[in-house]
Amino acid sequence: MPYFPTLVGSDEIKSRIGQTARSGRLSHAYLIEGRRGSGKRTFARLISAAVCCEAKDDPTSPLPCGICAACKKILADKTPDVRFLDRGEKATISVEAIRTLRSEIALSATELDYKVFIISDAHTMTPAAQNALLISLEEPPPNVLILLLTESCEAMLPTIRSRTQLLRMGYVEDAHLKEHLLKTSREASALAKSSPEKLSAIISAADGRIGEALRLLSPKTQTELFKKRQTVSELALAFAEARSFSAIYTATMKLPTKRAELTELLTMLGDAMRDLCSVRRFPDAKLLFFLDRSEATRLAGQGDFARLFAAEAAVRRAIFDLNANANVQITLTALASSAFAAI
């Protein structure tokens, strides 16, 4: 019988964790890595259900079964034995929050076989908080499972990584993602009829993440997405058409100055420039940003390959600099200068 049948994708880790849970050899702590919307939280809840499932010893039953009393309580978030901790509105998870959690870890489960602690945004734990958690990871009480959810395991202390098993969320192919959305989302079904090109844009932007696709389907988020796509399209056009430095600089300076938002837009721009490079050499290459292949081909024809490649490299460098905490205005100026120099 299947493991985690309600979770789309990530087949390899579903099989591995399902078999381990059924055999009773589950580790006491896992580090679940994946981008926003990749299903980390959903998977953590399903793992919680699997270790407590009343049918876990029945090889003919799915795991989790989803219908026993334990599964129903966990999946409905109605048990004190599965505890979520996240940073809320704060920038980090403090050492005080982890110390409070440790006092709860020491207590026995009240109604289930296991007590499960799920820490979202684990990469935002302060170094002191991570060090405080080490005590529980090194000497965990019996029947306690700790699941750390992170966008990047590299942001965690090496001592944390060495005491947990790493699980990386998988990528859902666009066709499977679309099929799932049409089966489960009224918004997706309606959009498929009224504006299939917008649904395609949302699936492309989700980049293999069901949770992100569902977030993008909300009316407000849709509007924000298409504004961002318009901004990126205009800047890609400026780069491709070899406009004056003034035009490129003006377009670049219209980008947002908040680091996270700017990084997201530059990532989209990097994908757009990559598309333009790709169609010059490989006409049938998979597109990451453009939905209309003929439009991408037309724009790519505005300049030579070396210039497009150099412009993409300038965008990727700007993203690297932002992630290294470079000054935003200096980064934007350098991007405009590099893009123009490539002309």
Contacts in CASP RR format, 6 or more apart in sequence:
PFRMAT RR
TARGET T0000
AUTHOR 0000-0000-0000
METHOD contacts of the structure
MODEL  1
MPYFPTLVGSDEIKSRIGQTARSGRLSHAYLIEGRRGSGKRTFARLISAA
VCCEAKDDPTSPLPCGICAACKKILADKTPDVRFLDRGEKATISVEAIRT
LRSEIALSATELDYKVFIISDAHTMTPAAQNALLISLEEPPPNVLILLLT
ESCEAMLPTIRSRTQLLRMGYVEDAHLKEHLLKTSREASALAKSSPEKLS
AIISAADGRIGEALRLLSPKTQTELFKKRQTVSELALAFAEARSFSAIYT
ATMKLPTKRAELTELLTMLGDAMRDLCSVRRFPDAKLLFFLDRSEATRLA
GQGDFARLFAAEAAVRRAIFDLNANANVQITLTALASSAFAAI
1 59 0 8 1.000
1 60 0 8 1.000
1 61 0 8 1.000
1 62 0 8 1.000
1 63 0 8 1.000
2 62 0 8 1.000
2 63 0 8 1.000
3 14 0 8 1.000
3 15 0 8 1.000
3 17 0 8 1.000
3 18 0 8 1.000
3 19 0 8 1.000
3 50 0 8 1.000
3 62 0 8 1.000
3 63 0 8 1.000
4 14 0 8 1.000
4 17 0 8 1.000
4 18 0 8 1.000
4 43 0 8 1.000
4 46 0 8 1.000
4 50 0 8 1.000
4 63 0 8 1.000
4 64 0 8 1.000
5 62 0 8 1.000
6 46 0 8 1.000
7 14 0 8 1.000
7 39 0 8 1.000
7 42 0 8 1.000
7 43 0 8 1.000
7 46 0 8 1.000
8 172 0 8 1.000
8 176 0 8 1.000
8 177 0 8 1.000
8 180 0 8 1.000
8 210 0 8 1.000
9 170 0 8 1.000
9 171 0 8 1.000
9 172 0 8 1.000
9 176 0 8 1.000
10 43 0 8 1.000
10 169 0 8 1.000
10 170 0 8 1.000
13 167 0 8 1.000
13 168 0 8 1.000
13 169 0 8 1.000
13 170 0 8 1.000
17 26 0 8 1.000
17 30 0 8 1.000
17 47 0 8 1.000
17 50 0 8 1.000
17 167 0 8 1.000
18 50 0 8 1.000
18 63 0 8 1.000
20 26 0 8 1.000
20 27 0 8 1.000
21 47 0 8 1.000
21 50 0 8 1.000
21 51 0 8 1.000
21 56 0 8 1.000
21 63 0 8 1.000
22 56 0 8 1.000
22 57 0 8 1.000
22 59 0 8 1.000
22 63 0 8 1.000
26 51 0 8 1.000
26 145 0 8 1.000
27 164 0 8 1.000
27 165 0 8 1.000
28 137 0 8 1.000
28 140 0 8 1.000
28 144 0 8 1.000
28 145 0 8 1.000
28 146 0 8 1.000
29 137 0 8 1.000
29 140 0 8 1.000
29 145 0 8 1.000
29 146 0 8 1.000
29 147 0 8 1.000
29 148 0 8 1.000
29 163 0 8 1.000
29 164 0 8 1.000
29 165 0 8 1.000
30 47 0 8 1.000
30 145 0 8 1.000
30 146 0 8 1.000
30 147 0 8 1.000
30 148 0 8 1.000
30 164 0 8 1.000
30 165 0 8 1.000
30 166 0 8 1.000
30 167 0 8 1.000
31 122 0 8 1.000
31 148 0 8 1.000
31 150 0 8 1.000
31 153 0 8 1.000
31 156 0 8 1.000
31 160 0 8 1.000
31 161 0 8 1.000
31 164 0 8 1.000
31 165 0 8 1.000
31 166 0 8 1.000
31 167 0 8 1.000
32 40 0 8 1.000
32 43 0 8 1.000
32 44 0 8 1.000
32 147 0 8 1.000
32 148 0 8 1.000
32 149 0 8 1.000
32 150 0 8 1.000
32 167 0 8 1.000
32 169 0 8 1.000
33 40 0 8 1.000
33 150 0 8 1.000
33 151 0 8 1.000
33 152 0 8 1.000
33 153 0 8 1.000
33 166 0 8 1.000
33 167 0 8 1.000
33 168 0 8 1.000
33 169 0 8 1.000
34 40 0 8 1.000
34 150 0 8 1.000
34 151 0 8 1.000
34 168 0 8 1.000
34 169 0 8 1.000
34 170 0 8 1.000
35 151 0 8 1.000
35 169 0 8 1.000
35 207 0 8 1.000
35 209 0 8 1.000
35 212 0 8 1.000
36 151 0 8 1.000
36 209 0 8 1.000
36 212 0 8 1.000
37 209 0 8 1.000
37 210 0 8 1.000
37 211 0 8 1.000
37 212 0 8 1.000
37 215 0 8 1.000
38 169 0 8 1.000
38 170 0 8 1.000
38 208 0 8 1.000
38 209 0 8 1.000
38 211 0 8 1.000
38 212 0 8 1.000
39 169 0 8 1.000
39 209 0 8 1.000
39 210 0 8 1.000
39 211 0 8 1.000
40 120 0 8 1.000
40 149 0 8 1.000
40 150 0 8 1.000
40 169 0 8 1.000
41 118 0 8 1.000
41 120 0 8 1.000
41 149 0 8 1.000
43 167 0 8 1.000
43 169 0 8 1.000
44 118 0 8 1.000
44 147 0 8 1.000
44 149 0 8 1.000
45 74 0 8 1.000
45 75 0 8 1.000
45 77 0 8 1.000
45 82 0 8 1.000
45 118 0 8 1.000
46 64 0 8 1.000
46 75 0 8 1.000
47 116 0 8 1.000
47 145 0 8 1.000
47 147 0 8 1.000
48 74 0 8 1.000
48 82 0 8 1.000
48 114 0 8 1.000
48 116 0 8 1.000
48 118 0 8 1.000
48 145 0 8 1.000
48 147 0 8 1.000
49 64 0 8 1.000
49 66 0 8 1.000
49 70 0 8 1.000
49 71 0 8 1.000
49 74 0 8 1.000
49 75 0 8 1.000
50 56 0 8 1.000
50 63 0 8 1.000
50 64 0 8 1.000
51 113 0 8 1.000
51 114 0 8 1.000
51 116 0 8 1.000
51 145 0 8 1.000
52 64 0 8 1.000
52 70 0 8 1.000
52 71 0 8 1.000
52 74 0 8 1.000
52 81 0 8 1.000
52 112 0 8 1.000
52 113 0 8 1.000
52 114 0 8 1.000
52 116 0 8 1.000
53 63 0 8 1.000
53 64 0 8 1.000
53 65 0 8 1.000
53 66 0 8 1.000
53 68 0 8 1.000
53 70 0 8 1.000
53 71 0 8 1.000
54 65 0 8 1.000
54 68 0 8 1.000
54 69 0 8 1.000
54 70 0 8 1.000
54 71 0 8 1.000
55 61 0 8 1.000
55 63 0 8 1.000
55 64 0 8 1.000
55 65 0 8 1.000
55 68 0 8 1.000
56 63 0 8 1.000
56 64 0 8 1.000
64 71 0 8 1.000
64 74 0 8 1.000
64 75 0 8 1.000
65 71 0 8 1.000
66 72 0 8 1.000
66 75 0 8 1.000
70 79 0 8 1.000
70 112 0 8 1.000
70 113 0 8 1.000
72 78 0 8 1.000
73 79 0 8 1.000
73 111 0 8 1.000
73 112 0 8 1.000
74 82 0 8 1.000
74 112 0 8 1.000
79 111 0 8 1.000
79 112 0 8 1.000
80 110 0 8 1.000
80 111 0 8 1.000
81 109 0 8 1.000
81 110 0 8 1.000
81 111 0 8 1.000
81 112 0 8 1.000
81 114 0 8 1.000
81 115 0 8 1.000
81 116 0 8 1.000
82 112 0 8 1.000
82 115 0 8 1.000
82 116 0 8 1.000
82 118 0 8 1.000
83 101 0 8 1.000
83 104 0 8 1.000
83 115 0 8 1.000
83 116 0 8 1.000
83 117 0 8 1.000
83 118 0 8 1.000
84 118 0 8 1.000
84 120 0 8 1.000
85 93 0 8 1.000
85 97 0 8 1.000
85 101 0 8 1.000
85 117 0 8 1.000
85 118 0 8 1.000
85 119 0 8 1.000
85 120 0 8 1.000
86 93 0 8 1.000
86 119 0 8 1.000
86 120 0 8 1.000
86 121 0 8 1.000
87 93 0 8 1.000
87 120 0 8 1.000
87 121 0 8 1.000
87 124 0 8 1.000
91 124 0 8 1.000
92 124 0 8 1.000
92 125 0 8 1.000
92 126 0 8 1.000
92 129 0 8 1.000
93 119 0 8 1.000
93 121 0 8 1.000
93 122 0 8 1.000
93 124 0 8 1.000
93 125 0 8 1.000
93 126 0 8 1.000
93 129 0 8 1.000
94 126 0 8 1.000
94 128 0 8 1.000
94 129 0 8 1.000
95 126 0 8 1.000
95 128 0 8 1.000
95 129 0 8 1.000
95 131 0 8 1.000
95 132 0 8 1.000
97 129 0 8 1.000
98 125 0 8 1.000
98 129 0 8 1.000
98 130 0 8 1.000
98 132 0 8 1.000
98 133 0 8 1.000
99 132 0 8 1.000
101 117 0 8 1.000
101 119 0 8 1.000
101 133 0 8 1.000
101 136 0 8 1.000
102 132 0 8 1.000
102 133 0 8 1.000
102 135 0 8 1.000
102 136 0 8 1.000
104 117 0 8 1.000
105 115 0 8 1.000
105 117 0 8 1.000
105 136 0 8 1.000
105 140 0 8 1.000
105 141 0 8 1.000
105 144 0 8 1.000
105 146 0 8 1.000
106 141 0 8 1.000
107 115 0 8 1.000
108 115 0 8 1.000
108 141 0 8 1.000
108 143 0 8 1.000
109 115 0 8 1.000
109 143 0 8 1.000
113 143 0 8 1.000
114 143 0 8 1.000
114 144 0 8 1.000
114 145 0 8 1.000
115 143 0 8 1.000
115 144 0 8 1.000
115 145 0 8 1.000
116 144 0 8 1.000
116 145 0 8 1.000
116 146 0 8 1.000
116 147 0 8 1.000
117 144 0 8 1.000
117 145 0 8 1.000
117 146 0 8 1.000
117 147 0 8 1.000
118 147 0 8 1.000
118 149 0 8 1.000
119 125 0 8 1.000
119 133 0 8 1.000
119 146 0 8 1.000
119 147 0 8 1.000
119 148 0 8 1.000
119 149 0 8 1.000
120 149 0 8 1.000
121 149 0 8 1.000
121 150 0 8 1.000
121 151 0 8 1.000
122 148 0 8 1.000
122 149 0 8 1.000
122 150 0 8 1.000
122 156 0 8 1.000
123 150 0 8 1.000
123 151 0 8 1.000
123 152 0 8 1.000
123 153 0 8 1.000
123 155 0 8 1.000
123 156 0 8 1.000
125 133 0 8 1.000
125 156 0 8 1.000
127 157 0 8 1.000
130 156 0 8 1.000
130 157 0 8 1.000
130 159 0 8 1.000
130 160 0 8 1.000
131 157 0 8 1.000
131 159 0 8 1.000
133 146 0 8 1.000
133 160 0 8 1.000
134 159 0 8 1.000
134 160 0 8 1.000
134 163 0 8 1.000
136 144 0 8 1.000
136 146 0 8 1.000
137 146 0 8 1.000
137 160 0 8 1.000
137 163 0 8 1.000
137 164 0 8 1.000
138 163 0 8 1.000
140 146 0 8 1.000
146 164 0 8 1.000
148 156 0 8 1.000
148 160 0 8 1.000
148 164 0 8 1.000
150 156 0 8 1.000
153 161 0 8 1.000
153 166 0 8 1.000
171 207 0 8 1.000
171 208 0 8 1.000
172 180 0 8 1.000
172 208 0 8 1.000
172 209 0 8 1.000
172 210 0 8 1.000
173 208 0 8 1.000
174 203 0 8 1.000
174 204 0 8 1.000
174 208 0 8 1.000
177 203 0 8 1.000
177 206 0 8 1.000
177 208 0 8 1.000
177 210 0 8 1.000
177 213 0 8 1.000
178 188 0 8 1.000
178 199 0 8 1.000
178 203 0 8 1.000
180 210 0 8 1.000
181 188 0 8 1.000
181 199 0 8 1.000
181 203 0 8 1.000
181 210 0 8 1.000
181 213 0 8 1.000
181 214 0 8 1.000
181 217 0 8 1.000
182 188 0 8 1.000
182 189 0 8 1.000
182 192 0 8 1.000
185 214 0 8 1.000
185 217 0 8 1.000
187 217 0 8 1.000
187 218 0 8 1.000
188 199 0 8 1.000
188 213 0 8 1.000
188 217 0 8 1.000
191 198 0 8 1.000
191 199 0 8 1.000
191 202 0 8 1.000
191 217 0 8 1.000
192 199 0 8 1.000
197 291 0 8 1.000
198 222 0 8 1.000
198 226 0 8 1.000
200 291 0 8 1.000
201 225 0 8 1.000
201 226 0 8 1.000
201 229 0 8 1.000
201 291 0 8 1.000
202 213 0 8 1.000
202 216 0 8 1.000
202 217 0 8 1.000
202 222 0 8 1.000
202 225 0 8 1.000
203 213 0 8 1.000
204 287 0 8 1.000
204 288 0 8 1.000
204 289 0 8 1.000
204 291 0 8 1.000
205 212 0 8 1.000
205 216 0 8 1.000
205 225 0 8 1.000
205 229 0 8 1.000
205 268 0 8 1.000
206 212 0 8 1.000
206 213 0 8 1.000
206 216 0 8 1.000
215 221 0 8 1.000
216 222 0 8 1.000
216 225 0 8 1.000
228 264 0 8 1.000
228 265 0 8 1.000
228 268 0 8 1.000
229 268 0 8 1.000
231 254 0 8 1.000
231 255 0 8 1.000
231 265 0 8 1.000
232 265 0 8 1.000
232 268 0 8 1.000
232 269 0 8 1.000
232 272 0 8 1.000
232 289 0 8 1.000
233 272 0 8 1.000
234 251 0 8 1.000
235 251 0 8 1.000
235 252 0 8 1.000
235 255 0 8 1.000
235 269 0 8 1.000
236 269 0 8 1.000
236 272 0 8 1.000
236 273 0 8 1.000
236 276 0 8 1.000
236 289 0 8 1.000
236 299 0 8 1.000
237 299 0 8 1.000
238 247 0 8 1.000
238 248 0 8 1.000
238 251 0 8 1.000
239 248 0 8 1.000
239 273 0 8 1.000
239 308 0 8 1.000
239 311 0 8 1.000
239 339 0 8 1.000
239 342 0 8 1.000
240 276 0 8 1.000
240 299 0 8 1.000
240 300 0 8 1.000
240 301 0 8 1.000
240 302 0 8 1.000
240 303 0 8 1.000
240 308 0 8 1.000
240 311 0 8 1.000
241 299 0 8 1.000
241 302 0 8 1.000
241 303 0 8 1.000
242 302 0 8 1.000
242 303 0 8 1.000
242 307 0 8 1.000
242 343 0 8 1.000
245 336 0 8 1.000
245 337 0 8 1.000
245 340 0 8 1.000
248 336 0 8 1.000
248 339 0 8 1.000
248 340 0 8 1.000
249 333 0 8 1.000
249 336 0 8 1.000
249 340 0 8 1.000
252 332 0 8 1.000
252 333 0 8 1.000
252 335 0 8 1.000
252 336 0 8 1.000
252 339 0 8 1.000
253 332 0 8 1.000
253 336 0 8 1.000
255 262 0 8 1.000
255 265 0 8 1.000
255 266 0 8 1.000
255 332 0 8 1.000
256 262 0 8 1.000
256 265 0 8 1.000
257 328 0 8 1.000
257 329 0 8 1.000
257 332 0 8 1.000
259 322 0 8 1.000
259 328 0 8 1.000
262 322 0 8 1.000
262 328 0 8 1.000
262 332 0 8 1.000
263 319 0 8 1.000
263 322 0 8 1.000
263 323 0 8 1.000
266 315 0 8 1.000
266 318 0 8 1.000
266 319 0 8 1.000
266 322 0 8 1.000
266 335 0 8 1.000
267 319 0 8 1.000
268 289 0 8 1.000
269 315 0 8 1.000
270 289 0 8 1.000
270 312 0 8 1.000
270 315 0 8 1.000
270 316 0 8 1.000
270 319 0 8 1.000
271 288 0 8 1.000
271 289 0 8 1.000
272 288 0 8 1.000
272 289 0 8 1.000
272 290 0 8 1.000
273 308 0 8 1.000
273 311 0 8 1.000
273 312 0 8 1.000
273 315 0 8 1.000
274 288 0 8 1.000
274 289 0 8 1.000
274 312 0 8 1.000
275 285 0 8 1.000
275 287 0 8 1.000
275 288 0 8 1.000
275 289 0 8 1.000
275 290 0 8 1.000
275 296 0 8 1.000
275 300 0 8 1.000
276 296 0 8 1.000
276 299 0 8 1.000
276 300 0 8 1.000
276 308 0 8 1.000
276 312 0 8 1.000
277 300 0 8 1.000
277 305 0 8 1.000
277 308 0 8 1.000
277 309 0 8 1.000
277 312 0 8 1.000
278 285 0 8 1.000
278 286 0 8 1.000
278 287 0 8 1.000
279 285 0 8 1.000
279 287 0 8 1.000
279 293 0 8 1.000
279 296 0 8 1.000
279 297 0 8 1.000
279 300 0 8 1.000
280 300 0 8 1.000
280 301 0 8 1.000
280 305 0 8 1.000
280 308 0 8 1.000
281 305 0 8 1.000
283 297 0 8 1.000
287 293 0 8 1.000
287 296 0 8 1.000
290 296 0 8 1.000
300 308 0 8 1.000
306 342 0 8 1.000
307 342 0 8 1.000
307 343 0 8 1.000
310 338 0 8 1.000
310 341 0 8 1.000
310 342 0 8 1.000
311 338 0 8 1.000
311 339 0 8 1.000
311 342 0 8 1.000
313 338 0 8 1.000
314 334 0 8 1.000
314 335 0 8 1.000
314 338 0 8 1.000
314 339 0 8 1.000
314 342 0 8 1.000
315 335 0 8 1.000
315 339 0 8 1.000
317 334 0 8 1.000
317 335 0 8 1.000
317 338 0 8 1.000
318 331 0 8 1.000
318 332 0 8 1.000
318 334 0 8 1.000
318 335 0 8 1.000
321 331 0 8 1.000
321 334 0 8 1.000
322 328 0 8 1.000
322 331 0 8 1.000
END
